[in-house]
Amino acid sequence: MRETNWSQTSPTIFGGVFETILNPETRRSGGMHYSSPENIHRVIDPLFLDDLTAKLTKILDDHQVTERTRLKRLRTFQEKLSSLHFFDPACGS
């Protein structure tokens, strides 16, 4: 195990393993269900991720502006990202 490079391992594998090793009754009573990336994106994409992606793409694809303007817009976008807060009511259970 010590020699294994886990940095290239997708976290989704661990969710599936965790869900598999738990007894179904324990999972049910604890509300423990692993959400796949696909299911997560069904929720978060229309809520905010699609909009953020479109805004970033617009900044990066605007070749009519100077590099200085592009960097200013990217900094503004980064500030917006850093101000976002998210609430996960499941808290990873």
N, CA, C and O atoms as a printed pandas DataFrame, in Angstrom:
     atom_number atom_name residue_name chain_id  residue_number  x_coord  y_coord  z_coord
0              1         N          MET        A               1    0.825   -1.193    0.000
1              2        CA          MET        A               1    0.000    0.000    0.000
2              3         C          MET        A               1    0.864    1.250    0.000
3              4         O          MET        A               1    0.531    2.230   -0.666
4              5         N          ARG        A               2    1.949    1.231    0.724
5              6        CA          ARG        A               2    2.789    2.409    0.849
6              7         C          ARG        A               2    3.339    2.855   -0.499
7              8         O          ARG        A               2    3.572    4.046   -0.707
8              9         N          GLU        A               3    3.548    1.924   -1.409
9             10        CA          GLU        A               3    4.141    2.242   -2.699
10            11         C          GLU        A               3    3.107    2.639   -3.743
11            12         O          GLU        A               3    3.476    3.017   -4.855
12            13         N          THR        A               4    1.849    2.564   -3.419
13            14        CA          THR        A               4    0.800    2.910   -4.363
14            15         C          THR        A               4    0.655    4.418   -4.464
15            16         O          THR        A               4    0.609    5.116   -3.451
16            17         N          ASN        A               5    0.583    4.915   -5.689
17            18        CA          ASN        A               5    0.364    6.338   -5.921
18            19         C          ASN        A               5   -1.142    6.565   -6.069
19            20         O          ASN        A               5   -1.710    6.331   -7.135
20            21         N          TRP        A               6   -1.772    7.018   -5.003
21            22        CA          TRP        A               6   -3.221    7.199   -4.991
22            23         C          TRP        A               6   -3.653    8.510   -5.647
23            24         O          TRP        A               6   -4.848    8.738   -5.830
24            25         N          SER        A               7   -2.708    9.366   -6.000
25            26        CA          SER        A               7   -3.070   10.672   -6.558
26            27         C          SER        A               7   -3.795   10.552   -7.894
27            28         O          SER        A               7   -4.533   11.459   -8.280
28            29         N          GLN        A               8   -3.595    9.461   -8.593
29            30        CA          GLN        A               8   -4.249    9.276   -9.886
30            31         C          GLN        A               8   -5.546    8.464   -9.784
31            32         O          GLN        A               8   -6.172    8.154  -10.798
32            33         N          THR        A               9   -5.935    8.128   -8.575
33            34        CA          THR        A               9   -7.143    7.333   -8.354
34            35         C          THR        A               9   -8.332    8.257   -8.162
35            36         O          THR        A               9   -8.283    9.184   -7.354
36            37         N          SER        A              10   -9.382    8.008   -8.892
37            38        CA          SER        A              10  -10.581    8.839   -8.807
38            39         C          SER        A              10  -11.282    8.629   -7.467
39            40         O          SER        A              10  -11.459    7.490   -7.036
40            41         N          PRO        A              11  -11.684    9.718   -6.803
41            42        CA          PRO        A              11  -12.410    9.590   -5.533
42            43         C          PRO        A              11  -13.725    8.827   -5.677
43            44         O          PRO        A              11  -14.239    8.288   -4.696
44            45         N          THR        A              12  -14.271    8.776   -6.888
45            46        CA          THR        A              12  -15.535    8.063   -7.084
46            47         C          THR        A              12  -15.399    6.583   -6.761
47            48         O          THR        A              12  -16.370    5.941   -6.360
48            49         N          ILE        A              13  -14.217    6.047   -6.931
49            50        CA          ILE        A              13  -13.986    4.637   -6.607
50            51         C          ILE        A              13  -14.206    4.396   -5.119
51            52         O          ILE        A              13  -14.811    3.396   -4.730
52            53         N          PHE        A              14  -13.714    5.315   -4.286
53            54        CA          PHE        A              14  -13.848    5.145   -2.842
54            55         C          PHE        A              14  -15.308    5.224   -2.399
55            56         O          PHE        A              14  -15.717    4.510   -1.483
56            57         N          GLY        A              15  -16.093    6.087   -3.043
57            58        CA          GLY        A              15  -17.516    6.160   -2.712
58            59         C          GLY        A              15  -18.217    4.847   -3.002
59            60         O          GLY        A              15  -19.018    4.363   -2.202
60            61         N          GLY        A              16  -17.906    4.277   -4.155
61            62        CA          GLY        A              16  -18.500    2.993   -4.517
62            63         C          GLY        A              16  -18.077    1.879   -3.588
63            64         O          GLY        A              16  -18.892    1.039   -3.206
64            65         N          VAL        A              17  -16.803    1.866   -3.221
65            66        CA          VAL        A              17  -16.296    0.845   -2.292
66            67         C          VAL        A              17  -16.966    1.003   -0.936
67            68         O          VAL        A              17  -17.414    0.022   -0.343
68            69         N          PHE        A              18  -17.035    2.232   -0.444
69            70        CA          PHE        A              18  -17.651    2.503    0.853
70            71         C          PHE        A              18  -19.095    2.012    0.875
71            72         O          PHE        A              18  -19.525    1.360    1.827
72            73         N          GLU        A              19  -19.837    2.332   -0.179
73            74        CA          GLU        A              19  -21.239    1.929   -0.244
74            75         C          GLU        A              19  -21.376    0.404   -0.302
75            76         O          GLU        A              19  -22.307   -0.159    0.274
76            77         N          THR        A              20  -20.468   -0.249   -0.981
77            78        CA          THR        A              20  -20.522   -1.702   -1.149
78            79         C          THR        A              20  -20.228   -2.454    0.138
79            80         O          THR        A              20  -20.847   -3.484    0.404
80            81         N          ILE        A              21  -19.290   -1.954    0.944
81            82        CA          ILE        A              21  -18.896   -2.707    2.137
82            83         C          ILE        A              21  -19.861   -2.534    3.303
83            84         O          ILE        A              21  -19.847   -3.324    4.247
84            85         N          LEU        A              22  -20.699   -1.501    3.239
85            86        CA          LEU        A              22  -21.661   -1.317    4.331
86            87         C          LEU        A              22  -22.851   -2.243    4.161
87            88         O          LEU        A              22  -23.305   -2.498    3.046
88            89         N          ASN        A              23  -23.332   -2.725    5.247
89            90        CA          ASN        A              23  -24.536   -3.537    5.233
90            91         C          ASN        A              23  -25.708   -2.642    4.806
91            92         O          ASN        A              23  -25.810   -1.503    5.262
92            93         N          PRO        A              24  -26.588   -3.146    3.939
93            94        CA          PRO        A              24  -27.676   -2.323    3.398
94            95         C          PRO        A              24  -28.548   -1.664    4.473
95            96         O          PRO        A              24  -28.994   -0.531    4.292
96            97         N          GLU        A              25  -28.791   -2.349    5.573
97            98        CA          GLU        A              25  -29.615   -1.769    6.639
98            99         C          GLU        A              25  -28.896   -0.591    7.294
99           100         O          GLU        A              25  -29.518    0.426    7.601
100          101         N          THR        A              26  -27.601   -0.725    7.507
101          102        CA          THR        A              26  -26.811    0.372    8.085
102          103         C          THR        A              26  -26.845    1.577    7.154
103          104         O          THR        A              26  -27.027    2.708    7.604
104          105         N          ARG        A              27  -26.671    1.339    5.863
105          106        CA          ARG        A              27  -26.723    2.433    4.886
106          107         C          ARG        A              27  -28.084    3.105    4.905
107          108         O          ARG        A              27  -28.177    4.333    4.927
108          109         N          ARG        A              28  -29.132    2.305    4.897
109          110        CA          ARG        A              28  -30.501    2.835    4.863
110          111         C          ARG        A              28  -30.796    3.647    6.115
111          112         O          ARG        A              28  -31.311    4.762    6.025
112          113         N          SER        A              29  -30.475    3.098    7.281
113          114        CA          SER        A              29  -30.792    3.797    8.530
114          115         C          SER        A              29  -29.952    5.062    8.705
115          116         O          SER        A              29  -30.393    6.020    9.340
116          117         N          GLY        A              30  -28.751    5.065    8.143
117          118        CA          GLY        A              30  -27.893    6.245    8.251
118          119         C          GLY        A              30  -28.039    7.203    7.091
119          120         O          GLY        A              30  -27.387    8.247    7.059
120          121         N          GLY        A              31  -28.896    6.858    6.130
121          122        CA          GLY        A              31  -29.061    7.710    4.961
122          123         C          GLY        A              31  -27.786    7.831    4.147
123          124         O          GLY        A              31  -27.544    8.857    3.511
124          125         N          MET        A              32  -26.968    6.781    4.167
125          126        CA          MET        A              32  -25.670    6.821    3.489
126          127         C          MET        A              32  -25.813    6.361    2.051
127          128         O          MET        A              32  -26.042    5.184    1.772
128          129         N          HIS        A              33  -25.674    7.300    1.160
129          130        CA          HIS        A              33  -25.757    6.980   -0.260
130          131         C          HIS        A              33  -24.703    7.779   -0.998
131          132         O          HIS        A              33  -24.613    8.996   -0.842
132          133         N          TYR        A              34  -23.919    7.103   -1.791
133          134        CA          TYR        A              34  -22.885    7.747   -2.585
134          135         C          TYR        A              34  -23.519    8.344   -3.835
135          136         O          TYR        A              34  -24.245    7.657   -4.553
136          137         N          SER        A              35  -23.250    9.605   -4.091
137          138        CA          SER        A              35  -23.770   10.275   -5.292
138          139         C          SER        A              35  -22.690   10.281   -6.362
139          140         O          SER        A              35  -21.572   10.740   -6.126
140          141         N          SER        A              36  -23.025    9.776   -7.520
141          142        CA          SER        A              36  -22.061    9.745   -8.621
142          143         C          SER        A              36  -21.827   11.163   -9.141
143          144         O          SER        A              36  -22.681   12.033   -8.971
144          145         N          PRO        A              37  -20.682   11.399   -9.770
145          146        CA          PRO        A              37  -20.436   12.720  -10.360
146          147         C          PRO        A              37  -21.528   13.128  -11.349
147          148         O          PRO        A              37  -21.879   14.305  -11.437
148          149         N          GLU        A              38  -22.058   12.168  -12.086
149          150        CA          GLU        A              38  -23.125   12.476  -13.044
150          151         C          GLU        A              38  -24.358   13.021  -12.328
151          152         O          GLU        A              38  -24.947   14.008  -12.770
152          153         N          ASN        A              39  -24.753   12.379  -11.219
153          154        CA          ASN        A              39  -25.922   12.850  -10.470
154          155         C          ASN        A              39  -25.662   14.199   -9.813
155          156         O          ASN        A              39  -26.557   15.042   -9.743
156          157         N          ILE        A              40  -24.453   14.403   -9.338
157          158        CA          ILE        A              40  -24.105   15.691   -8.733
158          159         C          ILE        A              40  -24.210   16.795   -9.783
159          160         O          ILE        A              40  -24.752   17.867   -9.513
160          161         N          HIS        A              41  -23.691   16.529  -10.978
161          162        CA          HIS        A              41  -23.738   17.544  -12.039
162          163         C          HIS        A              41  -25.161   17.831  -12.507
163          164         O          HIS        A              41  -25.443   18.942  -12.956
164          165         N          ARG        A              42  -26.051   16.866  -12.413
165          166        CA          ARG        A              42  -27.458   17.130  -12.761
166          167         C          ARG        A              42  -28.048   18.224  -11.883
167          168         O          ARG        A              42  -28.934   18.967  -12.306
168          169         N          VAL        A              43  -27.550   18.311  -10.667
169          170        CA          VAL        A              43  -28.048   19.320   -9.727
170          171         C          VAL        A              43  -27.270   20.624   -9.850
171          172         O          VAL        A              43  -27.867   21.688  -10.009
172          173         N          ILE        A              44  -25.948   20.551   -9.779
173          174        CA          ILE        A              44  -25.171   21.792   -9.690
174          175         C          ILE        A              44  -24.988   22.517  -11.020
175          176         O          ILE        A              44  -24.826   23.737  -11.032
176          177         N          ASP        A              45  -25.008   21.799  -12.131
177          178        CA          ASP        A              45  -24.799   22.479  -13.410
178          179         C          ASP        A              45  -25.857   23.552  -13.664
179          180         O          ASP        A              45  -25.499   24.705  -13.906
180          181         N          PRO        A              46  -27.144   23.213  -13.618
181          182        CA          PRO        A              46  -28.140   24.263  -13.879
182          183         C          PRO        A              46  -28.241   25.304  -12.763
183          184         O          PRO        A              46  -28.681   26.428  -13.006
184          185         N          LEU        A              47  -27.842   24.943  -11.552
185          186        CA          LEU        A              47  -27.926   25.900  -10.445
186          187         C          LEU        A              47  -26.901   27.018  -10.567
187          188         O          LEU        A              47  -27.231   28.185  -10.359
188          189         N          PHE        A              48  -25.659   26.672  -10.904
189          190        CA          PHE        A              48  -24.622   27.709  -10.974
190          191         C          PHE        A              48  -23.444   27.378  -11.881
191          192         O          PHE        A              48  -22.806   28.293  -12.401
192          193         N          LEU        A              49  -23.138   26.110  -12.085
193          194        CA          LEU        A              49  -21.918   25.766  -12.806
194          195         C          LEU        A              49  -21.985   26.126  -14.292
195          196         O          LEU        A              49  -20.991   26.575  -14.862
196          197         N          ASP        A              50  -23.136   25.935  -14.918
197          198        CA          ASP        A              50  -23.270   26.306  -16.332
198          199         C          ASP        A              50  -23.005   27.797  -16.527
199          200         O          ASP        A              50  -22.304   28.194  -17.458
200          201         N          ASP        A              51  -23.569   28.615  -15.646
201          202        CA          ASP        A              51  -23.394   30.064  -15.731
202          203         C          ASP        A              51  -21.931   30.456  -15.529
203          204         O          ASP        A              51  -21.397   31.278  -16.273
204          205         N          LEU        A              52  -21.290   29.870  -14.528
205          206        CA          LEU        A              52  -19.883   30.181  -14.269
206          207         C          LEU        A              52  -18.996   29.746  -15.434
207          208         O          LEU        A              52  -18.073   30.462  -15.821
208          209         N          THR        A              53  -19.277   28.588  -15.979
209          210        CA          THR        A              53  -18.502   28.090  -17.118
210          211         C          THR        A              53  -18.658   29.013  -18.318
211          212         O          THR        A              53  -17.680   29.317  -19.001
212          213         N          ALA        A              54  -19.889   29.461  -18.578
213          214        CA          ALA        A              54  -20.134   30.371  -19.702
214          215         C          ALA        A              54  -19.400   31.693  -19.509
215          216         O          ALA        A              54  -18.825   32.230  -20.455
216          217         N          LYS        A              55  -19.418   32.216  -18.291
217          218        CA          LYS        A              55  -18.722   33.486  -18.021
218          219         C          LYS        A              55  -17.212   33.343  -18.205
219          220         O          LYS        A              55  -16.569   34.217  -18.787
220          221         N          LEU        A              56  -16.654   32.253  -17.715
221          222        CA          LEU        A              56  -15.217   32.035  -17.864
222          223         C          LEU        A              56  -14.852   31.855  -19.338
223          224         O          LEU        A              56  -13.856   32.408  -19.805
224          225         N          THR        A              57  -15.643   31.095  -20.057
225          226        CA          THR        A              57  -15.395   30.879  -21.481
226          227         C          THR        A              57  -15.429   32.201  -22.238
227          228         O          THR        A              57  -14.602   32.441  -23.117
228          229         N          LYS        A              58  -16.389   33.057  -21.895
229          230        CA          LYS        A              58  -16.498   34.365  -22.551
230          231         C          LYS        A              58  -15.239   35.199  -22.305
231          232         O          LYS        A              58  -14.739   35.857  -23.217
232          233         N          ILE        A              59  -14.733   35.172  -21.083
233          234        CA          ILE        A              59  -13.506   35.920  -20.758
234          235         C          ILE        A              59  -12.326   35.374  -21.562
235          236         O          ILE        A              59  -11.560   36.136  -22.151
236          237         N          LEU        A              60  -12.190   34.068  -21.580
237          238        CA          LEU        A              60  -11.044   33.448  -22.248
238          239         C          LEU        A              60  -11.109   33.554  -23.769
239          240         O          LEU        A              60  -10.076   33.632  -24.433
240          241         N          ASP        A              61  -12.321   33.559  -24.319
241          242        CA          ASP        A              61  -12.485   33.576  -25.775
242          243         C          ASP        A              61  -12.562   34.972  -26.376
243          244         O          ASP        A              61  -12.598   35.112  -27.599
244          245         N          ASP        A              62  -12.587   36.006  -25.546
245          246        CA          ASP        A              62  -12.689   37.374  -26.062
246          247         C          ASP        A              62  -11.311   37.843  -26.516
247          248         O          ASP        A              62  -10.495   38.281  -25.705
248          249         N          HIS        A              63  -11.063   37.750  -27.808
249          250        CA          HIS        A              63   -9.763   38.122  -28.362
250          251         C          HIS        A              63   -9.720   39.593  -28.773
251          252         O          HIS        A              63   -8.734   40.053  -29.348
252          253         N          GLN        A              64  -10.789   40.324  -28.475
253          254        CA          GLN        A              64  -10.848   41.743  -28.814
254          255         C          GLN        A              64  -10.289   42.622  -27.700
255          256         O          GLN        A              64  -10.200   43.839  -27.861
256          257         N          VAL        A              65   -9.913   42.022  -26.577
257          258        CA          VAL        A              65   -9.433   42.804  -25.435
258          259         C          VAL        A              65   -7.932   42.611  -25.251
259          260         O          VAL        A              65   -7.345   41.643  -25.736
260          261         N          THR        A              66   -7.336   43.546  -24.548
261          262        CA          THR        A              66   -5.902   43.444  -24.261
262          263         C          THR        A              66   -5.669   42.384  -23.191
263          264         O          THR        A              66   -6.591   41.978  -22.483
264          265         N          GLU        A              67   -4.436   41.955  -23.090
265          266        CA          GLU        A              67   -4.087   40.971  -22.060
266          267         C          GLU        A              67   -4.337   41.546  -20.671
267          268         O          GLU        A              67   -4.760   40.831  -19.762
268          269         N          ARG        A              68   -4.077   42.820  -20.514
269          270        CA          ARG        A              68   -4.306   43.481  -19.222
270          271         C          ARG        A              68   -5.788   43.424  -18.838
271          272         O          ARG        A              68   -6.127   43.144  -17.688
272          273         N          THR        A              69   -6.662   43.690  -19.804
273          274        CA          THR        A              69   -8.107   43.628  -19.546
274          275         C          THR        A              69   -8.536   42.207  -19.226
275          276         O          THR        A              69   -9.338   41.978  -18.321
276          277         N          ARG        A              70   -7.996   41.256  -19.975
277          278        CA          ARG        A              70   -8.340   39.843  -19.726
278          279         C          ARG        A              70   -7.938   39.441  -18.306
279          280         O          ARG        A              70   -8.709   38.791  -17.601
280          281         N          LEU        A              71   -6.732   39.828  -17.891
281          282        CA          LEU        A              71   -6.273   39.501  -16.538
282          283         C          LEU        A              71   -7.144   40.167  -15.478
283          284         O          LEU        A              71   -7.430   39.569  -14.441
284          285         N          LYS        A              72   -7.559   41.389  -15.733
285          286        CA          LYS        A              72   -8.446   42.080  -14.787
286          287         C          LYS        A              72   -9.775   41.331  -14.665
287          288         O          LYS        A              72  -10.294   41.139  -13.566
288          289         N          ARG        A              73  -10.308   40.917  -15.802
289          290        CA          ARG        A              73  -11.579   40.169  -15.786
290          291         C          ARG        A              73  -11.414   38.819  -15.092
291          292         O          ARG        A              73  -12.305   38.373  -14.370
292          293         N          LEU        A              74  -10.275   38.175  -15.314
293          294        CA          LEU        A              74  -10.020   36.894  -14.643
294          295         C          LEU        A              74   -9.898   37.075  -13.135
295          296         O          LEU        A              74  -10.371   36.237  -12.367
296          297         N          ARG        A              75   -9.267   38.161  -12.709
297          298        CA          ARG        A              75   -9.171   38.427  -11.265
298          299         C          ARG        A              75  -10.555   38.670  -10.670
299          300         O          ARG        A              75  -10.867   38.182   -9.584
300          301         N          THR        A              76  -11.372   39.421  -11.383
301          302        CA          THR        A              76  -12.742   39.676  -10.919
302          303         C          THR        A              76  -13.515   38.364  -10.827
303          304         O          THR        A              76  -14.240   38.129   -9.861
304          305         N          PHE        A              77  -13.355   37.517  -11.833
305          306        CA          PHE        A              77  -14.017   36.210  -11.834
306          307         C          PHE        A              77  -13.526   35.369  -10.660
307          308         O          PHE        A              77  -14.324   34.717   -9.987
308          309         N          GLN        A              78  -12.229   35.379  -10.413
309          310        CA          GLN        A              78  -11.656   34.627   -9.290
310          311         C          GLN        A              78  -12.206   35.135   -7.958
311          312         O          GLN        A              78  -12.497   34.342   -7.063
312          313         N          GLU        A              79  -12.347   36.438   -7.827
313          314        CA          GLU        A              79  -12.921   37.003   -6.598
314          315         C          GLU        A              79  -14.359   36.529   -6.410
315          316         O          GLU        A              79  -14.785   36.214   -5.299
316          317         N          LYS        A              80  -15.101   36.485   -7.522
317          318        CA          LYS        A              80  -16.480   35.993   -7.439
318          319         C          LYS        A              80  -16.488   34.534   -6.973
319          320         O          LYS        A              80  -17.273   34.161   -6.101
320          321         N          LEU        A              81  -15.617   33.719   -7.557
321          322        CA          LEU        A              81  -15.540   32.308   -7.150
322          323         C          LEU        A              81  -15.205   32.168   -5.673
323          324         O          LEU        A              81  -15.793   31.347   -4.968
324          325         N          SER        A              82  -14.260   32.970   -5.211
325          326        CA          SER        A              82  -13.837   32.842   -3.813
326          327         C          SER        A              82  -14.892   33.341   -2.837
327          328         O          SER        A              82  -14.820   33.049   -1.644
328          329         N          SER        A              83  -15.869   34.088   -3.331
329          330        CA          SER        A              83  -16.923   34.582   -2.443
330          331         C          SER        A              83  -18.111   33.618   -2.345
331          332         O          SER        A              83  -19.001   33.809   -1.517
332          333         N          LEU        A              84  -18.119   32.595   -3.185
333          334        CA          LEU        A              84  -19.237   31.652   -3.179
334          335         C          LEU        A              84  -19.175   30.741   -1.959
335          336         O          LEU        A              84  -18.098   30.333   -1.525
336          337         N          HIS        A              85  -20.333   30.433   -1.422
337          338        CA          HIS        A              85  -20.451   29.512   -0.287
338          339         C          HIS        A              85  -21.469   28.441   -0.657
339          340         O          HIS        A              85  -22.473   28.723   -1.310
340          341         N          PHE        A              86  -21.202   27.221   -0.237
341          342        CA          PHE        A              86  -22.077   26.104   -0.567
342          343         C          PHE        A              86  -22.465   25.354    0.694
343          344         O          PHE        A              86  -21.683   25.237    1.638
344          345         N          PHE        A              87  -23.669   24.858    0.689
345          346        CA          PHE        A              87  -24.187   24.096    1.819
346          347         C          PHE        A              87  -24.559   22.709    1.326
347          348         O          PHE        A              87  -25.355   22.560    0.400
348          349         N          ASP        A              88  -23.985   21.711    1.943
349          350        CA          ASP        A              88  -24.296   20.323    1.617
350          351         C          ASP        A              88  -25.063   19.737    2.794
351          352         O          ASP        A              88  -24.452   19.335    3.785
352          353         N          PRO        A              89  -26.395   19.681    2.705
353          354        CA          PRO        A              89  -27.173   19.192    3.849
354          355         C          PRO        A              89  -26.873   17.737    4.208
355          356         O          PRO        A              89  -27.109   17.322    5.342
356          357         N          ALA        A              90  -26.364   16.973    3.273
357          358        CA          ALA        A              90  -26.027   15.580    3.581
358          359         C          ALA        A              90  -24.695   15.496    4.320
359          360         O          ALA        A              90  -24.408   14.497    4.979
360          361         N          CYS        A              91  -23.899   16.525    4.213
361          362        CA          CYS        A              91  -22.593   16.585    4.899
362          363         C          CYS        A              91  -21.737   15.362    4.626
363          364         O          CYS        A              91  -20.995   14.910    5.497
364          365         N          GLY        A              92  -21.838   14.835    3.439
365          366        CA          GLY        A              92  -20.985   13.707    3.082
366          367         C          GLY        A              92  -21.321   12.417    3.803
367          368         O          GLY        A              92  -20.484   11.518    3.874
368          369         N          SER        A              93  -22.532   12.306    4.343
369          370        CA          SER        A              93  -22.877   11.083    5.080
370          371         C          SER        A              93  -23.075    9.914    4.154
371          372         O          SER        A              93  -23.370    8.809    4.609
